[in-house]
Amino acid sequence: MKQYKYPENQLWAELIMRPVMNGDFIKSTIQNILEGVKKGGDKSLIEYCARYDQVSLKSLELPREDWESYCKDVPNDLKKAIETAHKNIQLFHSRQVPETIEVETMKGVKCSRIPVPLDRVGLYIPGGSAPLFSTVLMLAIPAKLAGCKEIILCTPPNRSGKIHPAIVFAALLTGVDRIFTVGGAQAIGALAYGTESIPKVDKIFGPGNQFVTTAKQIISEQGTAIDMPAGPSELLIIADDSGNPAFIAADLLSQAEHGPDSQVILCTTSQNLADKVLLCIEDQLKELPRKAIAQSALEHSKILLFNSVAKAMEFSNAYAPEHLILQTENYKELVASIRNAGSVFLGNYTPESAGDYASGTNHTLPTNGFAKSFAGLGVENFMKYITFQEITDEGIKNIGQTIEIMAENEELWGHKQAVTLRLKSFES
């Protein structure tokens, strides 16, 4: 990790840059894949699966009758852990279900805003080097709470053409309707366009690498809604001398191991703490199975030394991290100054992995600075809102002249006439 001591504000634009791959190459590759799926349907999906996943599939869908047999391969302790996480996530998200708003703006003029669930949603679950069965919980639970009629899940198969059994167990537990063994950008294309087997969905949810993220961005420009730009994982920690170096190192590595394009940042007021964290990272890396991946991520990660926690917080708001950990003595006092962050973890005993798995909050979060304008996933993301208005005879008399004057001054005479005719009807 490269260290920067008291960086001036004019350097921040460079420091907040995320690691990126060749954007032109990625976009060109993904456009070709999406076009192939659009034209070739299931046949193209099977070809892409053979090319990228090195497995030959005869069918894309996991038959419902096979789900239970998959679940038998999930160890009981893991089943119990998933069920505990499900309970916490369900409880937290159940409080997010929106209610109908109804307001009488003036006598006889009633307006309302009613939440309506999306009909069919598509969930993308990464399943490569780290099969994210936890993401099934994070996506399917709010989808069910919202009342979506159909939940479609896509996830890449392994070399044997199988899906990780814990993904199937989580899907069964949360009420997913159908599972397809398709991954990568081709899965996003299938959900966006529809194929012979996979139905077209109204909105696509789920994280992924830069290829998946690019695919989501392209299909969103073509008219299919997506949850948010959710790419490589990132973490920023703000710590002073009260922080625990071993805990901080573990939290940094927990995100670094996601992928070589992940990024982690430590902002601290203590050089002594920074030195200890580096030693702890070196020590903990030795025992990390995904050591090579974490080391690649650490190459473009940073330690920033600031002269105050307030300055570190200012940088954090500029960076807008996906995950923000506060290991400072006065962390509760800092909450009010947080403007941009996907999810925040407070105190020495709140690891980021708690939010990834089981505390109850959602781990599908905005990355790459999009926390400045996007929030983490919630029940409302699986819904849309329709506004209604009802005007009585008394109401049109009260509001009619206001509408007429405004329409006349915008020179939209048809708008005015629609009101005038109604007002004149009372004269007869």
PAGU-292379 format. One line per 5 residues: number of its first residue (from 0); for each residue x, y, z of C-alpha. Coordinates in pm, whole numbers, plus 50000, padded with zeros to 5 digits. Example, Ala and Ser with C-alpha at 12.3 -4.5 7.8 and 13.67 -1.06 7.14 Angstrom:
<nodes>
0 = 51230/49550/50780; 51367/49894/50714
</nodes>
This chain:
<nodes>
0 = 50000/50000/50000; 50139/50337/49900; 50150/50602/50172; 50069/50972/50136; 50143/51217/50417
5 = 49915/51518/50456; 49807/51530/50088; 49695/51874/49970; 49339/51910/49846; 49452/51962/49487
10 = 49590/51607/49488; 49263/51451/49601; 49120/51418/49248; 49404/51178/49169; 49381/50996/49503
15 = 49011/50919/49468; 49061/50748/49130; 48965/50380/49123; 49163/50112/48940; 49019/50047/48594
20 = 49078/49805/48311; 49092/49901/47943; 48749/50059/47908; 48734/50053/47527; 48829/49684/47516
25 = 48572/49594/47782; 48287/49786/47619; 48360/49645/47274; 48374/49291/47409; 48052/49329/47607
30 = 47862/49485/47317; 47953/49185/47102; 47834/48944/47372; 47507/49130/47423; 47441/49143/47051
35 = 47512/48771/47029; 47259/48696/47305; 47000/48924/47146; 47026/48745/46811; 47112/48391/46915
40 = 46912/48342/47235; 46967/48013/47419; 47209/47882/47156; 47441/48180/47211; 47418/48142/47588
45 = 47526/47779/47568; 47816/47875/47338; 47930/48153/47572; 47906/47914/47867; 48134/47668/47687
50 = 48378/47948/47600; 48396/48133/47933; 48294/47871/48191; 48446/47568/48012; 48133/47358/48053
55 = 47887/47214/47805; 47524/47259/47907; 47221/47084/47762; 46975/47292/47957; 47003/47641/48104
60 = 46746/47608/48382; 46793/47419/48704; 46477/47205/48732; 46269/47282/49038; 46262/46915/49134
65 = 46643/46922/49170; 46653/47207/49422; 46597/46988/49727; 46877/46748/49632; 47115/47044/49601
70 = 47016/47160/49948; 47112/46824/50096; 47475/46906/50016; 47471/47220/50233; 47627/47153/50577
75 = 47386/47199/50868; 47596/47468/51034; 47590/47671/50710; 47215/47622/50677; 47171/47754/51030
80 = 47397/48053/50959; 47204/48139/50642; 46875/48110/50829; 47001/48345/51103; 47116/48597/50844
85 = 46782/48562/50665; 46597/48645/50986; 46802/48960/51051; 46787/49085/50692; 46413/49014/50677
90 = 46353/49206/51001; 46553/49512/50896; 46408/49528/50545; 46050/49470/50660; 46060/49815/50821
95 = 46135/49966/50478; 45810/49869/50307; 45664/50202/50189; 45309/50313/50259; 45052/50493/50048
100 = 45054/50872/50088; 44722/51054/50056; 44683/51431/50084; 44390/51666/50024; 44580/51965/49883
105 = 44267/52182/49884; 43899/52121/49938; 43782/51864/49685; 44132/51796/49545; 44279/51469/49666
110 = 44628/51343/49565; 44789/51009/49648; 45111/50821/49582; 45082/50442/49581; 45379/50198/49580
115 = 45344/49919/49324; 45581/49619/49307; 45770/49539/48987; 45622/49235/48811; 45935/49040/48720
120 = 46290/49103/48845; 46622/48944/48757; 46887/48872/49019; 47249/48824/48918; 47455/48622/49166
125 = 47834/48605/49114; 47957/48249/49138; 48314/48240/49016; 48601/48226/49263; 48361/48330/49541
130 = 48001/48204/49507; 47802/48478/49678; 47504/48293/49825; 47474/48585/50069; 47377/48807/49775
135 = 47072/48586/49717; 46948/48695/50061; 47027/49059/49994; 46830/49065/49668; 46549/48813/49706
140 = 46435/48919/50054; 46349/49280/49959; 46202/49155/49629; 45959/48931/49818; 45879/49202/50072
145 = 45801/49439/49785; 45561/49184/49639; 45730/49113/49304; 45532/48850/49113; 45830/48659/48973
150 = 46195/48642/49078; 46446/48508/48824; 46801/48418/48932; 47106/48377/48709; 47441/48249/48831
155 = 47740/48092/48650; 47794/47714/48672; 48116/47546/48780; 48323/47322/48550; 48079/47038/48617
160 = 47782/47247/48516; 47660/47268/48874; 47564/47561/49096; 47700/47605/49447; 47442/47428/49669
165 = 47427/47717/49919; 47304/47947/49639; 47020/47704/49571; 46943/47672/49944; 46926/48052/49982
170 = 46708/48075/49670; 46465/47819/49807; 46460/47988/50149; 46387/48333/50007; 46124/48236/49751
175 = 46312/48265/49421; 46095/48127/49140; 46346/48011/48876; 46724/47953/48858; 46934/47959/48542
180 = 47297/47845/48512; 47417/48146/48316; 47679/48397/48428; 47873/48702/48313; 47764/48967/48066
185 = 47564/48705/47874; 47337/48656/48176; 47269/49030/48188; 47183/49022/47818; 46948/48727/47865
190 = 46761/48903/48145; 46742/49226/47945; 46629/49085/47611; 46478/48751/47701; 46556/48419/47528
195 = 46364/48100/47457; 46424/47986/47815; 46493/48299/48017; 46213/48557/48039; 46278/48927/47992
200 = 46265/49111/48326; 46161/49462/48428; 46475/49536/48629; 46812/49370/48691; 46983/49357/49030
205 = 47315/49233/49156; 47689/49304/49175; 47964/49180/48949; 48303/49245/48799; 48375/49520/48545
210 = 48237/49305/48261; 47903/49255/48438; 47891/49621/48543; 47959/49736/48186; 47686/49505/48055
215 = 47439/49651/48304; 47530/50005/48204; 47486/49926/47833; 47146/49760/47871; 47030/50045/48097
220 = 47099/50283/47809; 46883/50057/47592; 46583/50076/47822; 46621/49803/48085; 46632/49932/48442
225 = 46918/49834/48674; 46966/49874/49047; 47284/50085/49045; 47640/50089/48914; 47786/49820/49140
230 = 48136/49716/49038; 48457/49613/49217; 48440/49631/49595; 48598/49913/49794; 48651/50010/50158
235 = 48771/50322/50337; 48865/50322/50706; 48906/50632/50922; 49106/50561/51238; 49292/50743/51513
240 = 49511/50606/51793; 49209/50433/51947; 49183/50203/51644; 49290/49840/51665; 49567/49769/51408
245 = 49486/49398/51380; 49116/49467/51329; 49190/49735/51068; 49427/49506/50878; 49169/49229/50877
250 = 48898/49465/50748; 49125/49593/50470; 49211/49239/50364; 48846/49131/50378; 48773/49366/50090
255 = 49105/49326/49910; 49036/48954/49870; 48720/49022/49665; 48921/49078/49348; 49241/49224/49204
260 = 49047/49535/49100; 48917/49601/49453; 49054/49900/49643; 49101/49968/50015; 49208/50292/50182
265 = 49315/50375/50537; 49284/50738/50646; 49449/50796/50981; 49585/51068/51206; 49851/50835/51348
270 = 50170/50729/51171; 50228/50482/51453; 49892/50317/51382; 49966/50308/51008; 50296/50131/51068
275 = 50133/49873/51293; 49855/49812/51039; 50112/49739/50767; 50284/49487/50991; 49951/49321/51069
280 = 49864/49304/50700; 50195/49136/50625; 50138/48886/50903; 49773/48811/50819; 49842/48774/50447
285 = 50051/48467/50517; 49741/48275/50629; 49500/48412/50367; 49397/48152/50104; 49320/48433/49854
290 = 49658/48593/49920; 49747/48654/49554; 49416/48834/49487; 49449/49048/49799; 49807/49143/49714
295 = 49700/49259/49367; 49431/49478/49521; 49677/49621/49775; 49905/49738/49494; 49659/50014/49406
300 = 49539/50074/49762; 49653/50358/49987; 49729/50481/50337; 49665/50853/50385; 49796/51045/50685
305 = 49589/51349/50789; 49642/51606/51063; 49284/51568/51191; 48991/51329/51181; 48781/51611/51036
310 = 49018/51632/50737; 49002/51256/50693; 48623/51277/50693; 48638/51550/50430; 48844/51320/50208
315 = 48605/51032/50268; 48311/51241/50150; 48510/51328/49836; 48593/50960/49777; 48234/50842/49853
320 = 48324/50486/49956; 48106/50181/49913; 48196/50079/50270; 48311/50320/50542; 48447/50205/50879
325 = 48499/50451/51164; 48748/50334/51427; 48786/50660/51616; 48732/50760/51975; 48446/50994/51884
330 = 48290/50795/51599; 47932/50875/51704; 48004/51246/51673; 48122/51192/51314; 47796/51042/51192
335 = 47638/51381/51125; 47926/51478/50896; 47897/51172/50670; 47758/51288/50336; 47865/51019/50091
340 = 47891/50648/50177; 47714/50329/50082; 47712/50166/50426; 47886/50271/50748; 48034/50054/51024
345 = 48081/50218/51362; 48339/50130/51626; 48617/49877/51672; 48384/49579/51699; 48181/49634/51382
350 = 48357/49457/51094; 48248/49525/50738; 48184/49154/50694; 47891/49186/50938; 47708/49393/50680
355 = 47816/49157/50404; 47643/48867/50571; 47419/48888/50868; 47367/49215/51060; 47057/49299/50855
360 = 47165/49584/50625; 47204/49525/50252; 47544/49463/50095; 47445/49567/49742; 47596/49915/49744
365 = 47711/50189/49504; 48081/50189/49410; 48320/50404/49208; 48200/50726/49371; 47832/50665/49293
370 = 47757/50682/49667; 47735/51057/49601; 47407/51000/49419; 47293/50642/49491; 47190/50463/49809
375 = 47231/50099/49898; 46964/49854/49793; 46631/49848/49978; 46272/49734/49938; 46177/50052/49751
380 = 46417/49959/49470; 46186/49671/49382; 45886/49903/49357; 45768/50198/49155; 45527/50471/49257
385 = 45211/50578/49078; 45047/50909/49164; 44670/50956/49159; 44443/51258/49181; 44071/51279/49232
390 = 43886/51609/49194; 43522/51656/49290; 43283/51916/49148; 43368/52137/49442; 43736/52075/49384
395 = 43734/52178/49016; 43558/52500/49115; 43829/52571/49371; 44131/52491/49153; 43993/52554/48805
400 = 44080/52921/48767; 44438/52855/48881; 44480/52596/48605; 44321/52821/48344; 44550/53115/48419
405 = 44865/52901/48415; 44767/52723/48091; 44676/53050/47920; 45011/53206/48008; 45194/52903/47871
410 = 44978/52939/47560; 44847/52586/47589; 44486/52656/47505; 44378/52293/47498; 44487/52257/47858
415 = 44274/52559/47951; 43976/52433/47752; 43974/52101/47941; 43905/52299/48259; 43683/52569/48112
420 = 43435/52315/47973; 43399/52157/48314; 43342/52492/48486; 43084/52594/48225; 42898/52265/48282
425 = 42791/52396/48620; 42625/52702/48461; 42373/52482/48281
</nodes>
